[in-house]
Amino acid sequence: MDWYWWIGAALLLVVVEVVTLDLVLIMFAGGAIAAGIASALGLGLVGQIVVFGVVSTLLLLALRPWLLKYLRQREPLVETGAAALPGRVGTVVSEVGETGGRIKLLGEVWTARSLGAVTFSPGTDVRVVRIEGATAVVDAVEAPHSSPGAPPVL
C-alpha cells in the first residue's frame, strides 16, 4: 500500500478524534503514520500492517493512560455566571420576603426571595442559597467563624 494512503487514513482519524476526544483514534493515527513511514521505506503490506498494529497497541497501552491522567488532573473549572453565586453575600436593596425583593450582588441588582418565612430589610447582608431562574434565593448570613469555606464578601 502506498504511504500516502496511510497518511490520509491518519488525517481522517485525527479529524474524527477531534469530534470524539477519546484519545483512541489519535493512537491509531500514530500507528497509521508509522505504517506510512514503513511504506515509504519500502516495507511490504504485511510489514506495514504489523507496524500499524504494534505502534497503535503501544500507544494505546502506554501513552493514552498517561495523557488521560495528565488531562484529568488539571485544576477544576472556575464556576462562572449563576453557578458561581451560591454562597456569595449580597446586600438587600428593597425588602426581601417570601414573595420577592431585590439585592445587590457583585455589583448587580438581582430579584430575590427569602428561603423561609423571614423578611430582610434594606441594608441587611444575606447569603445566596441557590439561583432559581433569575431570582436569588437568600438566607441570613451566618457568623464568619461558622463558615470558613464560604466565598469572600465582594
Backbone hydrogen bonds in HBPLUS format (Angstrom, degrees):
<---DONOR---> <-ACCEPTOR-->    atom                        ^
c    i                          cat <-CA-CA->   ^        H-A-AA   ^      H-
h    n   atom  resd res      DA  || num        DHA   H-A  angle D-A-AA Bond
n    s   type  num  typ     dist DA aas  dist angle  dist       angle   num
A0005-TRP N   A0002-ASP O   3.17 MM   3  5.79 147.3  2.28 114.2 122.4     1
A0006-TRP N   A0003-TRP O   3.06 MM   3  5.32 120.6  2.43 102.3 116.4     2
A0007-ILE N   A0003-TRP O   3.10 MM   4  6.47 158.6  2.14 152.0 158.2     3
A0008-GLY N   A0004-TYR O   2.87 MM   4  5.93 153.4  1.94 137.0 144.7     4
A0009-ALA N   A0005-TRP O   2.87 MM   4  6.08 154.5  1.94 143.9 150.8     5
A0010-ALA N   A0006-TRP O   2.87 MM   4  6.14 153.0  1.94 146.0 153.9     6
A0011-LEU N   A0007-ILE O   2.91 MM   4  6.21 158.4  1.96 149.9 155.0     7
A0012-LEU N   A0008-GLY O   2.99 MM   4  6.24 158.6  2.03 148.0 153.7     8
A0013-LEU N   A0009-ALA O   2.91 MM   4  6.16 159.0  1.96 149.8 155.5     9
A0014-VAL N   A0010-ALA O   2.93 MM   4  6.20 151.9  2.01 148.7 156.4    10
A0015-VAL N   A0011-LEU O   3.00 MM   4  6.28 157.5  2.05 149.3 154.9    11
A0016-VAL N   A0012-LEU O   3.02 MM   4  6.32 161.5  2.05 152.3 156.8    12
A0017-GLU N   A0013-LEU O   2.86 MM   4  5.99 149.3  1.95 143.0 152.4    13
A0018-VAL N   A0014-VAL O   3.04 MM   4  6.30 146.9  2.15 147.1 154.4    14
A0019-VAL N   A0016-VAL O   3.04 MM   3  5.28 132.5  2.28 100.8 113.4    15
A0020-THR N   A0016-VAL O   3.11 MM   4  6.48 152.7  2.18 148.0 155.8    16
A0021-LEU N   A0017-GLU O   2.69 MM   4  5.41 169.1  1.70 155.7 159.4    17
A0027-MET N   A0024-VAL O   2.99 MM   3  5.35 132.9  2.22 105.0 117.5    18
A0028-PHE N   A0024-VAL O   3.27 MM   4  6.76 150.3  2.36 146.0 154.1    19
A0029-ALA N   A0025-LEU O   2.85 MM   4  6.13 143.4  1.98 141.7 152.9    20
A0030-GLY N   A0026-ILE O   3.01 MM   4  6.31 145.0  2.14 136.2 144.5    21
A0031-GLY N   A0027-MET O   3.08 MM   4  6.47 149.3  2.18 140.7 148.9    22
A0032-ALA N   A0028-PHE O   2.85 MM   4  6.16 149.4  1.94 145.7 154.4    23
A0033-ILE N   A0029-ALA O   2.90 MM   4  6.20 151.9  1.98 148.6 155.8    24
A0034-ALA N   A0030-GLY O   3.02 MM   4  6.28 158.6  2.07 145.6 151.3    25
A0035-ALA N   A0031-GLY O   2.90 MM   4  6.15 153.4  1.97 145.0 152.7    26
A0036-GLY N   A0032-ALA O   2.83 MM   4  6.04 146.1  1.95 141.7 151.5    27
A0037-ILE N   A0033-ILE O   2.92 MM   4  6.25 151.5  2.00 148.3 155.5    28
A0038-ALA N   A0034-ALA O   2.91 MM   4  6.20 156.3  1.97 145.3 152.4    29
A0039-SER N   A0035-ALA O   2.83 MM   4  6.06 149.7  1.93 143.5 151.9    30
A0040-ALA N   A0036-GLY O   2.92 MM   4  6.18 156.6  1.98 145.2 151.4    31
A0041-LEU N   A0037-ILE O   2.97 MM   4  6.23 137.1  2.15 142.9 154.7    32
A0043-LEU N   A0038-ALA O   2.98 MM   5  5.45 159.7  2.02 157.8 151.2    33
A0042-GLY N   A0039-SER O   2.96 MM   3  5.13 158.6  2.01 106.1 112.5    34
A0048-GLN N   A0044-GLY O   2.88 MM   4  6.16 152.4  1.95 152.1 161.1    35
A0049-ILE N   A0045-LEU O   2.93 MM   4  6.21 157.7  1.98 151.7 156.9    36
A0050-VAL N   A0046-VAL O   2.96 MM   4  6.22 155.9  2.02 148.6 155.5    37
A0051-VAL N   A0047-GLY O   2.87 MM   4  6.09 163.1  1.90 150.5 155.0    38
A0052-PHE N   A0048-GLN O   2.85 MM   4  6.08 161.9  1.88 149.1 154.4    39
A0053-GLY N   A0049-ILE O   2.91 MM   4  6.13 163.8  1.94 149.5 153.4    40
A0054-VAL N   A0050-VAL O   2.86 MM   4  6.02 170.6  1.87 159.3 161.8    41
A0055-VAL N   A0051-VAL O   2.93 MM   4  5.90 169.1  1.95 153.8 157.1    42
A0056-SER N   A0052-PHE O   2.98 MM   4  5.91 159.3  2.02 143.7 150.5    43
A0057-THR N   A0053-GLY O   2.97 MM   4  6.00 159.8  2.01 143.5 149.5    44
A0058-LEU N   A0054-VAL O   2.91 MM   4  6.12 165.4  1.93 153.6 157.7    45
A0059-LEU N   A0055-VAL O   2.92 MM   4  6.09 163.4  1.95 151.5 156.1    46
A0060-LEU N   A0056-SER O   2.89 MM   4  6.08 158.2  1.94 148.2 154.6    47
A0061-LEU N   A0057-THR O   2.90 MM   4  6.07 157.5  1.95 152.6 158.3    48
A0062-ALA N   A0058-LEU O   2.80 MM   4  5.71 155.8  1.86 150.6 157.1    49
A0063-LEU N   A0059-LEU O   3.00 MM   4  4.94 126.2  2.30 115.4 130.8    50
A0064-ARG N   A0059-LEU O   3.01 MM   5  6.31 158.2  2.06 168.8 172.2    51
A0067-LEU N   A0063-LEU O   2.93 MM   4  6.16 162.8  1.96 159.4 164.7    52
A0068-LEU N   A0064-ARG O   2.88 MM   4  6.09 165.0  1.90 160.3 164.1    53
A0069-LYS N   A0065-PRO O   2.97 MM   4  6.13 160.2  2.01 146.2 151.6    54
A0070-TYR N   A0066-TRP O   2.93 MM   4  6.15 160.2  1.97 149.9 155.6    55
A0071-LEU N   A0067-LEU O   2.86 MM   4  6.04 165.1  1.89 154.1 158.1    56
A0072-ARG N   A0068-LEU O   2.99 MM   4  6.06 144.7  2.11 144.5 153.3    57
A0073-GLN N   A0069-LYS O   3.17 MM   4  6.21 129.4  2.44 143.2 153.6    58
A0084-ALA N   A0081-GLY O   3.09 MM   3  5.70 153.7  2.17 115.6 122.7    59
A0085-LEU N   A0082-ALA O   3.21 MM   3  5.39 162.2  2.24 108.6 114.1    60
A0088-ARG N   A0085-LEU O   2.93 MM   3  5.47 165.3  1.95 147.3 149.7    61
A0087-GLY N   A0128-VAL O   2.73 MM  41  5.31 167.9  1.74 147.3 150.6    62
A0128-VAL N   A0088-ARG O   2.86 MM  40  5.60 165.3  1.88 166.6 171.5    63
A0090-GLY N   A0126-VAL O   2.80 MM  36  5.43 160.4  1.84 160.7 166.8    64
A0126-VAL N   A0090-GLY O   2.85 MM  36  5.43 162.0  1.88 150.9 156.4    65
A0091-THR N   A0104-LYS O   2.94 MM  13  5.18 155.7  2.00 143.6 147.9    66
A0104-LYS N   A0091-THR O   2.67 MM  13  5.18 161.9  1.70 151.2 156.4    67
A0092-VAL N   A0124-THR O   2.86 MM  32  5.38 165.1  1.88 153.0 157.5    68
A0123-GLY N   A0092-VAL O   2.85 MM  31  5.24 169.0  1.86 141.1 141.1    69
A0093-VAL N   A0102-ARG O   2.81 MM   9  5.38 164.1  1.83 133.4 138.2    70
A0094-SER N   A0102-ARG O   3.23 MM   8  5.10 163.4  2.26 125.8 129.2    71
A0102-ARG N   A0094-SER O   3.24 MM   8  5.10 173.7  2.24 131.4 132.6    72
A0096-VAL N   A0120-PHE O   2.96 MM  24  5.11 158.6  2.01 147.0 152.8    73
A0120-PHE N   A0096-VAL O   2.76 MM  24  5.11 161.8  1.80 151.2 157.0    74
A0097-GLY N   A0100-GLY O   3.01 MM   3  5.36 158.1  2.06 133.0 138.2    75
A0114-SER N   A0097-GLY O   2.75 MM  17  5.03 162.4  1.78 118.2 124.4    76
A0112-ALA N   A0101-GLY O   2.89 MM  11  5.15 157.3  1.94 127.3 127.8    77
A0103-ILE N   A0110-TRP O   2.90 MM   7  5.34 158.0  1.94 151.2 158.6    78
A0110-TRP N   A0103-ILE O   2.73 MM   7  5.34 162.6  1.76 160.8 166.8    79
A0105-LEU N   A0108-GLU O   2.69 MM   3  5.29 165.0  1.71 163.0 162.1    80
A0108-GLU N   A0105-LEU O   3.02 MM   3  5.29 165.4  2.04 114.2 118.7    81
A0136-ALA N   A0111-THR O   2.88 MM  25  6.30 165.8  1.90 149.9 148.8    82
A0113-ARG N   A0136-ALA O   3.01 MM  23  6.49 148.4  2.12 154.6 158.8    83
A0138-VAL N   A0113-ARG O   2.92 MM  25  6.21 162.1  1.95 154.8 160.8    84
A0115-LEU N   A0138-VAL O   2.78 MM  23  5.59 136.7  1.96 173.7 166.1    85
A0124-THR N   A0121-SER O   3.16 MM   3  5.91 155.7  2.23 145.2 147.9    86
A0127-ARG N   A0139-ASP O   2.85 MM  12  5.43 164.0  1.88 158.0 161.7    87
A0139-ASP N   A0127-ARG O   2.93 MM  12  5.43 149.5  2.02 147.4 157.1    88
A0129-VAL N   A0137-VAL O   2.69 MM   8  5.59 166.9  1.71 160.3 164.9    89
A0137-VAL N   A0130-ARG O   2.87 MM   7  5.39 174.2  1.88 164.3 165.2    90
A0132-GLU N   A0135-THR O   2.84 MM   3  5.26 168.4  1.85 163.8 163.9    91
A0135-THR N   A0132-GLU O   3.05 MM   3  5.26 159.2  2.09 120.8 127.0    92
A0146-SER N   A0143-ALA O   2.96 MM   3  5.59 156.8  2.01 122.5 129.6    93
A0150-ALA N   A0147-SER O   3.26 MM   3  5.61 169.1  2.27 115.8 118.2    94
